[in-house]
Amino acid sequence: EETSVTLVPGDNLITVTVFDVLGNSNTTTLTVHFDDQLPSIDITSPTALATASTTDTPLLLGGTASDLTGTLALVDASQVTWQNTTTGGSGVATLTGNSWSALIPLTSGVNSVQVFASDAAGNSASDLLTVTYDPAAPLVTIQGPTTDLPYTPGPPPVILSGIARDDVGVSSVTWSSNAAIIPAGGSAGGTLENWTAPIELAPGANLLTITAMDAVGR
């Protein structure tokens, strides 16, 4: 026969007594700890923000995890696990007190990394970090008005053009000049991957530099 028992937060001592027709009895007890409080977990390293960029894998992730028990006492979480939903990788973090850490293998591009804290009662909570992993610097080339350098142009401005490529994505293309011109630098026009830059020239040799940047600042 089954019956339901209403629990209160914390430890509940349940006593069950059975009687036979002659009045004999036997008793057993069970202590049930009722905890309906979710644990908490936070990612604090390499950032407490929702997004991060890196050139390294695996990524060292760290943070804190704790739990409010049924009696509202603050204790350590019982386990912290992680999952990279982009790659399907998962594992168990190292948990010391209320601090945890884990090495997360990444794949090139955007990685969605989720960490989970669980308590003894099976309650769980999670935190999420979106990490852009870009292992290689971008490539930029000048294709116009010529690829044969050095180049002697006609009257200024000279209009440079070219391409920029990156495994993850180009975030900016800029130009700069060592000559005494105003401005001596700026953003290229066109698209990030097919850029153009009209640049004024000073008499004599002008060293013009085109720089492509990716999401991780290279």
Solvent accessible surface area in square Angstrom, and as a share of the most:
residue,aa,sasa,rsa
1,E,224,1.01
2,E,169,0.76
3,T,120,0.70
4,S,108,0.70
5,V,77,0.45
6,T,127,0.74
7,L,53,0.26
8,V,89,0.51
9,P,78,0.49
10,G,1,0.01
11,D,100,0.52
12,N,17,0.09
13,L,128,0.64
14,I,36,0.18
15,T,79,0.46
16,V,87,0.50
17,T,58,0.34
18,V,95,0.55
19,F,136,0.56
20,D,71,0.37
21,V,150,0.86
22,L,149,0.74
23,G,52,0.50
24,N,88,0.45
25,S,66,0.43
26,N,106,0.55
27,T,70,0.41
28,T,86,0.50
29,T,81,0.47
30,L,111,0.55
31,T,83,0.48
32,V,43,0.24
33,H,87,0.39
34,F,65,0.27
35,D,14,0.07
36,D,80,0.42
37,Q,56,0.25
38,L,118,0.59
39,P,5,0.03
40,S,57,0.37
41,I,11,0.06
42,D,74,0.38
43,I,9,0.05
44,T,69,0.40
45,S,51,0.33
46,P,71,0.45
47,T,27,0.16
48,A,82,0.64
49,L,134,0.66
50,A,72,0.56
51,T,86,0.50
52,A,23,0.18
53,S,59,0.38
54,T,20,0.11
55,T,50,0.29
56,D,93,0.48
57,T,58,0.34
58,P,69,0.44
59,L,15,0.07
60,L,109,0.54
61,L,0,0.00
62,G,10,0.10
63,G,8,0.08
64,T,55,0.32
65,A,2,0.01
66,S,22,0.14
67,D,5,0.03
68,L,71,0.35
69,T,21,0.12
70,G,3,0.03
71,T,88,0.51
72,L,113,0.56
73,A,49,0.38
74,L,125,0.62
75,V,66,0.38
76,D,74,0.39
77,A,4,0.03
78,S,68,0.44
79,Q,81,0.36
80,V,0,0.00
81,T,40,0.23
82,W,25,0.09
83,Q,69,0.31
84,N,0,0.00
85,T,71,0.42
86,T,67,0.39
87,T,66,0.38
88,G,54,0.52
89,G,28,0.27
90,S,78,0.50
91,G,25,0.24
92,V,99,0.57
93,A,8,0.06
94,T,92,0.53
95,L,52,0.26
96,T,100,0.58
97,G,43,0.41
98,N,74,0.38
99,S,55,0.36
100,W,7,0.02
101,S,43,0.28
102,A,9,0.07
103,L,107,0.53
104,I,0,0.00
105,P,78,0.49
106,L,17,0.09
107,T,55,0.32
108,S,58,0.37
109,G,14,0.13
110,V,89,0.51
111,N,0,0.00
112,S,32,0.21
113,V,0,0.00
114,Q,49,0.22
115,V,0,0.00
116,F,65,0.27
117,A,0,0.00
118,S,31,0.20
119,D,10,0.05
120,A,108,0.83
121,A,54,0.42
122,G,60,0.58
123,N,30,0.15
124,S,60,0.39
125,A,25,0.20
126,S,55,0.35
127,D,43,0.22
128,L,87,0.43
129,L,0,0.00
130,T,42,0.24
131,V,0,0.00
132,T,22,0.13
133,Y,24,0.09
134,D,0,0.00
135,P,58,0.36
136,A,40,0.31
137,A,65,0.51
138,P,23,0.14
139,L,106,0.53
140,V,45,0.26
141,T,50,0.29
142,I,43,0.22
143,Q,95,0.42
144,G,11,0.10
145,P,68,0.43
146,T,28,0.16
147,T,101,0.59
148,D,108,0.56
149,L,107,0.53
150,P,136,0.86
151,Y,89,0.34
152,T,126,0.73
153,P,47,0.30
154,G,50,0.48
155,P,124,0.78
156,P,69,0.43
157,P,62,0.39
158,V,11,0.06
159,I,103,0.52
160,L,12,0.06
161,S,34,0.22
162,G,7,0.06
163,I,40,0.20
164,A,0,0.00
165,R,93,0.34
166,D,27,0.14
167,D,102,0.53
168,V,47,0.27
169,G,26,0.25
170,V,15,0.08
171,S,62,0.40
172,S,38,0.25
173,V,6,0.04
174,T,49,0.28
175,W,23,0.08
176,S,50,0.32
177,S,15,0.09
178,N,105,0.54
179,A,17,0.13
180,A,105,0.82
181,I,20,0.10
182,I,166,0.84
183,P,85,0.53
184,A,49,0.38
185,G,28,0.27
186,G,31,0.30
187,S,91,0.59
188,A,22,0.17
189,G,35,0.34
190,G,67,0.65
191,T,86,0.50
192,L,81,0.40
193,E,79,0.35
194,N,85,0.44
195,W,1,0.00
196,T,54,0.32
197,A,0,0.00
198,P,84,0.53
199,I,0,0.00
200,E,85,0.38
201,L,35,0.17
202,A,20,0.15
203,P,139,0.87
204,G,68,0.65
205,A,106,0.82
206,N,35,0.18
207,L,118,0.59
208,L,36,0.18
209,T,62,0.36
210,I,18,0.09
211,T,57,0.33
212,A,9,0.07
213,M,69,0.31
214,D,3,0.02
215,A,55,0.42
216,V,30,0.17
217,G,46,0.44
218,R,90,0.33
